[in-house]
Amino acid sequence: MSKTALILPLVLLAILAWPGPGEAAVVYRSGEGWSVEGEETPVESSAAEQMHKAEGLEAAGNSRAAYNAYRSLVKHFAASALAPKAQRKVALLLEQHSDFDKTRAACSV
């Protein structure tokens, strides 16, 4: 039996047995940094609704959820007229928590 006839089935078996992409609790995305899966708040159907939701969370004193809601608006509705305001709010919330490196990165987007 030739070597290729022996190696080929082993290679095919290895390819088929290779696990697919796995689930991860902590994920790194280029341009966004590290994030925890499931941490984001659900995204509303329009930019105006998402902005209203984020502002409500911020007014209620839940700055972490407001930060995630503003980031979601910027990410999912980047072409919206509200995206620059949401990006500014992201930077302001980061600045309030003294995270100046992320603040500078958020302002340079």
C-alpha positions, 0 to 999 in steps of 0.5 A, spaced: 500 500 500 502 506 498 504 512 503 499 517 500 493 511 500 495 511 508 496 518 509 490 521 506 484 517 510 488 519 516 488 527 514 481 527 512 479 523 519 483 529 522 479 534 518 473 532 520 474 530 527 477 538 528 472 541 533 469 548 530 469 555 533 468 554 541 464 559 545 468 563 550 466 567 556 471 573 554 472 575 547 477 580 544 475 584 537 479 588 533 478 595 534 473 594 540 478 590 545 476 585 550 469 584 552 464 579 556 459 575 552 452 577 554 454 583 558 451 587 552 444 590 553 439 588 547 439 592 542 433 596 540 430 596 533 432 604 531 437 608 533 432 613 537 430 607 541 437 605 543 439 612 545 432 613 549 434 607 553 441 609 554 439 616 556 434 612 561 439 608 564 444 613 565 438 618 568 437 612 573 444 611 575 446 605 572 452 608 568 455 601 566 448 599 563 448 606 560 455 605 557 454 598 554 447 601 551 451 607 548 456 602 545 451 598 542 448 604 539 455 606 536 456 599 533 449 597 530 447 604 528 454 607 526 451 611 520 445 614 524 446 622 526 445 619 534 452 615 533 457 621 534 452 623 541 453 616 543 460 616 542 461 622 546 457 619 552 461 613 551 467 617 552 464 621 558 462 615 562 469 612 561 472 619 563 467 619 570 470 612 571 477 615 570 479 610 565 483 615 561 486 610 556 480 608 554 477 615 554 482 617 549 481 611 544 474 612 544 475 620 542 479 618 537 474 613 533 
